[in-house]
């Protein structure tokens, strides 16, 4: 590699500064390596965050389905409480409610698969 020199005078004193191209290239190479390393770390972190985001969305969707199911059960319970009839009618109403709950559970199972 070539050697670069700069000459200048200051207060009648002559200075010669020799700059090595190798030193300059080594400095640039070191900085590029640090940038590549930093980029790799950021890329890995980004991937981890994407994975975490996906998992959180899946959990959120599952909770929304669960909330919807529970709200339906509450509606059915409230309906059954308002019915004031004989014990046979209560039995039939409970059977219908149980049937609705089973149907809702089947729908949830289908959504989860």
Buried (B, 14 or more C-beta within 10 A) or exposed (E): EEEEEEEEEEEEEEEEEEEEEEEEEEEEEEEEEEEEEEEEEEEEEEEEEEEEEEEEEEEEEEEEBEEBBEEBBEEBEEEEEEEEEEEEEEEEBEEEBEEBBEEBEEBBEEEEE
